[in-house]
Structure formats: C-alpha cells, structure tokens
Amino acid sequence: MTSASSAPIEGHDVRVVSLVGVSVAYGSNVVLTDVSLDFRAGEITALLGANGAGKSTLIKALSGANSRYSGEILVGGSVASLGSPVQARQLGISAVHQKVADGIVPGLSVAENLTLDDLAHASRHPLRNRRAALADARAALSTLGLDWPDSVLDQDADRLAISDAQLLVLARALRSTPQLLILDEPTSALTAAEAERLFAVLRSLREQGLSIVYVSHRFGEIEALADRVVVLRDGIVQSNAVRPFEWNEILHDMLGRATDLDHDRGETHRGSGVVATLDGIRLLPESEPVDLDIKAGEVLGILGLIGAGKTEIAELLGGLATPIAGSLTLQGEPYAPKRPRDAITAGVVLVPEDRQKQGILPGWSVLRNITLPFLSESSVFGLVRRRTERSRAETVIQTLSVVASGPDASIDDLSGGNQQKVVVGRWLSADPKLAILDEPFRGVDIAARREIGARLAALAADGAAAVVLSSDVDEIFEVADRIVVLVGGSVELDRYADEVDRSTVIGAFLGQSHPSGPRKDPA
Amino acid sequence: MTSPSVLAPKSSAGERASAFVVKWGFVAVTLALILFFLITEPNFRTVDNIFGMLKFIAPTAIAGLGVMLAMTVGGIDLSVGASAGFAVSIAAWTMVIANQVGGVAVTVVLICGLLIGALNAFLIVVARIPDLLATLTTMFVIVGLKLIIVDGKSISSQMTLSNGTTAPGKFTADFLWLDRGSIGPVPVPVIIFLVITVLLWFLLERTRWGRALFAVGTNSEAARLSGIRVQWYRTAAYMGCGLLASIAGLLLAARIGQGDVSAGNSLLLDAVAVALVGVSVLGIGRPNAWGTALGAVLIAVMVTGFTMLGLPYYAQDFGKGIVLLIALLFSFTFSRRRTVVTAGSTTSAS
C-alpha cells in the first residue's frame, strides 16, 4: 500500500475489516462485482458513487443486512459470517443508515431509544427500569462528549431535532464499541454548523483508532474529513486513492469515462420556439433564482447530482409542487398547475423519478398501465371502449419495442427496462407539448435507453419539447441536444451538445460542488 | 413484439395445478356443498328454498358489496353493520314516531347512509385517520347516536311512548313490501341484491370510473400523477359503501317489521367475510362484485344446509370462519399473483 501522506496514526495499518472478492446479485442483475477493500483502524474511508453504483448494496453486505453475497468478509483477519445486523454488531461492525427517522422509535423516550439494542438481548435486562436506562443512556452519550439533561433523556425521541436525532443514532451505534463504523450520508439532514460538530466527533473517534466508512455525495466534506476515497461505479471499484485527492479523476471514475460515448447520436438539433420558461424560479430554499427557456424541437438534458434541484424542476412543471419564488409560463401564457391533472390538460407530461412508487400499477396488464391517464379519451359516456384502449396500447408497444407477450401481459412479468418503456410510452402517447423525464434511465439497460432516446428525438422532431433530468453524464450526452448543468439549484452551464466537450461539462459539475476542494481546470 | 418465451418462465405442472386450484377451488367447494345438501336434504332443492336462501342473505350481500367498494380504493369500512342498524331504527322512527309513509322513511334512511359515508370519507381523506380506526370510531358513534335517538328501545307499531300515549304510526305496507313483495316468483330483496351486483359489476369492470377506483387502490400516487382525482374517488367509494349499508338496513327493517335496536349487530363480520371471500373467488385477486355475491351465496347455502341438518346456530359461525380461512389462504398463500386487497394498511400511501 502506498503510504498516505497524512496517515492519521503512524504504524496503525491494522486491517479491521477486509472484503475479498465480494459480489452481490439480485436474480440475474449483478449489482456488486468482485469488490476487494481493506478498512484500516484509525482511517476514514469515503465511499463515493452515483445512484445505483452499488454503495448501499456494499453497506448492506458489510452491516449484515444482506447475507446473500459471495466472496469473503474478513473481520480481524478471519472469515466472518455476517448473517444479521446483530451478528455484525457483535463482530464490531455498526452502521448508521441514511434515514435518521428510521432509526428512531417514536413513542419511546430518548433514553430508551439510546438503549434500544438491549431489547434484543432477552437476558440482559428482563425488566427495564428507568434509572438503569438513564445511566446506560448517559454512558452512551458520553462517548460523543455529550451531556444531555434527564429532562431531554425522558422526552419522546420523536421530539428531538433532526441533528440531535442523528447524534442519538450515532451514540447508539457506538455503544457496542465497534471497530468499524459505517455512516451513510450522515449530513444530509444537518446544517453546516451541525455537520461541523459531527466532523469533530468523527475526528476524535478516528484518533481513538476507529475505522470509519463514510458515504457522501458532498466532495467538500470528503476533502475535509477522509483519509481515503473509494469510488464505485456499476458495482465495480473504480479507484481507491489516498490523499491528496485528484478530484477530476474521482469525478471521472464516478460518472464514467468517455469511452462508450461514440455511438451515432446524430446531429445536434437546435430548437426554435420557446415552449415553457422558468422565470426567477427558486429551486431550493436558499438558492439563487433560475431563468430557463425550454424550446420546441430539441431535447434538453439537465444534469445534476442529488439535491441540485432537478426533481424540483420536474415537480414544478408537472404540477406536483408550487414555486417558492418565481413563475412559469407555457406557450407564452402564465402556467401554474395545482395538480398533475392541470399539467396533463395543458399538455405537459411527467415521467416520474420512481417507477415503482409513482409509475406502474402492479398486477395490472400492460394495456391498463398504458391507458390509465387517458380513460376519459377512450370512453364514451363513461363506458371504456376496449378497441380504443387496445389500439393505443399496441401503438406504444410497437413504437418502443416493448418486450411483452402482448397488451394483456401483466406488468409484473416485464423487466425493469420494459416497464420503464411502458411508462415512458404511456406519457409520450399523449402527444404532449412538453415531456419531462426524471431519471428515466435508472435501472434501464442500454437497449431500452437507446429506444427511449430515439423516441424522444422523434418527439422533438415533431415540434414538441423534451426534458431529460439525470445525474449521469453519459446519459445526458447520449440523448440531449442541449445540456444544462445544475449545481446547488443554480444553472452552471447551458450549451448545445456540439459546442461543449465532456470535460467542460464535468468541470461545470465540479465548479461549486466542493468549495474546499482543489479547483483545477480539467485537462 | 411478441417473445413470450423470454418473459414467462415455463410453469411446472405443480404450478399449473395450484393455479387451477386457486382459480376454481372456491367454486368447486360451493358446488360440492350444494351437491351434498341436494343429496342429503330433499327440501333443499325446492325453488322456494333457493329464493329463500337468496332473500335471507341479501342484506349481508349488499353490505358486503359496500365493503367491497371501500376495498377497491384500498380501504375498508367497519361501520357497515352499525350503518345498517342505524337504518333499521331510523326507518322505524320515521314511520312509527314521525308518522310518515314508507317512501319518506326510505329517503331519510338513504340520506343518512350517504351522510355516514361522507363522515367516514371526511375522517379518512381530510383528517387522514387510518381507515380501520376511522370507521371503527364511526361505528361506535352511530351505534351510540341510534341508541340516543330511540332512547335505547326497539320501536314497534302501536308501542307506548314515554308520555303514555300510543305511537301514531306503523310500519306501512309499502315499506314491508321491500321484504314481502315479489315480482313474479322472485322476492324483492333478491331483485335488489341482483340489480346492485350487476350495477357494481358494470361500474367497476366496464366504466372508466371503476378503473379509476382500482387505480387509486392499487397505487394512489401513480393514479394521482395520471390525473385521477384520488381524494374524490376515495370519498365516492365510502359514500357508496354507506349507501349500500343503509339499503341493507332497509331490507332488515322490512324483514323484522320493527325497529329492533340490536339489528345489524352481526352484519359487519359477515359483510367483511363476504367481501374477502369475493377477492379470492376465481383467483381474481382483487375486490369484485360477482365474487362478493358468490361469497354471500356460499354462506347462505352453508347456513341453510346446517340449519336443515339440525346443527346449532353456533356451528354456523365456525363454518363461516373456516370458509373465510380457506378464502384467505387462496388469496394470500397459494396465489402467485399479488393480491390487491390490503385492508386497513394502505392509508399511508396517499
């Protein structure tokens, strides 16, 4: 191993936990491939990767939440069987998951929440008594240097501020005196000051020899905190580097290199008329107002990481949210949809981000999934005309080459990519003026991606506007005529695809996303 | 674009057999039961008995259809029994105490049913109380309200009032026709039962409103994003359920011929059971009108047969429980398909 220039503790190169050739597959879908990593005592390892890169899968395997991995996980040098979170904790691996609220049991007091793990050990305290719980809770908090009064320990944990709740679950994770602590986006709900407090705690834990796995999207935090950065993409470890971090390299590793880019995407179209505008729209509570024109005849690709304001744009245009500040227009008229129905009536359709939760109707046929938004069009006096429905469904199945045994096949029997084609096809069959697709390629194979891209190009060629929102550079370069990069709710770049190269786009991506990181121009 | 081989993994003989059982098992059980009673009980096969059974089960079936309607939007209504009981007392009160004719009583009862449904909808849709708890509360409230209105007493024609006078009105003949009348050989309750079943089947399976109700029950977020007024449909389903429960109450009142204060008490469990059985019938896996009707018929056959065999009334509940258990096993355990009904657990999806 190359020695880290800022290795926190000299001579502490003790491998606490090692992964040797760990792979995870869900059915035929391989989500983690042959991962080998070492986590050392007194070291903070940052785990980076875009959505679906395999970070959470890795964490689940490590923390015992998913025992169906192949390969070996070594704890203290010997092969461990991590069958459950309890087993993992006994072996010294503790995890704090992203959603703090999921780790808190409302209705139980703060002290009871802190000592929650005791409930799993039938033998330890068959009868809980309040004083013992308070003492245990105070001991747990002291590891973080916290001293909460009894009045706080006695109150319902549900009433804690989110940052305090975060500290609570952290203190609880540390109770079992782990050797490896896994933190999944611990700062996502914290303010800057609260995050600083957390970092101070983590640094002191590192001094004590704890090994920490830190998952985050925020480069600034990683620059400030981590000793090592591991980048995952498509379930494969792309890089494993120690300080000083080369951020451009890291971002390249995260988002993919420009290798599979050269397929013929045709010429870049330039739109003509403006279909919709965002005027002084504030995407995030504290961000600058954004002005954006969405034009007919082009596919607009909006690129941004989680929290950059992408989904907010989709929700505003789709009638799921109302603007904090600013206004929208559609074809020159003021546009203020109050509900999705208003947007659909106005000719704006939204392919939502979460296909399972917002898109498909499980158990329903492909046909009925496709025709749901168009029930009034395909019925006469409320009576559904089956022939009308069938012809719409068959058109969608044909134009997007949906692989299904027919319109009556259950949507459950389709692959993820084909389900997505059904959802996209459903909405594009409305002949919209404006189609917004939020992360349409998530969990979608390349073939389906190409077909959806071609359909969008055809839609634009017919004079409509299409907007694709994504956090993947490749996807955006593949489908978009015009590229907008969104960082922290502001537009960092707005150019046509044939005017920019990949590194400029990535540079814009980097621009402000890690203020404390180096700000080199990409080569 | 057909390449079924890619999608549908070849199902084994065992899977096909279990699919067959799931689809036809329930119908087979019903037919076997009917056959058994036909052979052992000569009285069972008379036309009178068949209509008698259907007439007997009509209130339960109609209340069950109401529960089924609430299930289409992913909910449940536990207040149907109380609503029916409320209807019995209100009908009696309107005719006997307020001295009105049957038509007025029917109108008042139906309006009350809609109002109870609206109350449920308000609690669930606006106040966001989970459906199970909201309708349980409504059940208590309207049972209590009924007892307050009738002073805790059953109302009968010519009863003596608290001021010593005799009640001015009585159960009118037109009202009693709801139970005793018949068109041709078919008793009125059976006609009402069948008409409602056909109407609901048509609504749910043939119209866009039915499709929208199921969409709300299957994935309310996807339905909302598809432009469906989710809250409107949920409200409509609960109001429809209230209306059906009050119709069930009207039939009960006409059958008893007085405002029995305990009427409707046993209706709830049967109604919910019938709706749940309906989900499993034919392996449909979602609430449906004909399945619910068939579930009601099965219970009628069983109760009638048991009675003819001279089994005590408490054996009936045991039998119903076993039938429901089998139905639920078909729906949830043996079926490969996803069962849509998730009574009481889907309110968080809004």
Interface residues (C-beta under 8 A of the other chain):
Chain A: G318 L320 R339 P340 R341 I344 T345 L350 P352 K357 Q358 G359 I360 L361 P362 G363 W364 R368 L372 P373 L375 S376 S378 S379 G382 L383 V384 I397 Q398 S401 V402 V403 A404 S405 G406 A409 S410 D412 D413 L414
Chain B: M1 T2 S3 P4 V6 L7 A8 R206 T207 R208 W209 R211 A212 A215 T218 N219 E221 A222 A223 R224 L225 S226 G227 I228 R229 G285 R286 R337 R338 V340
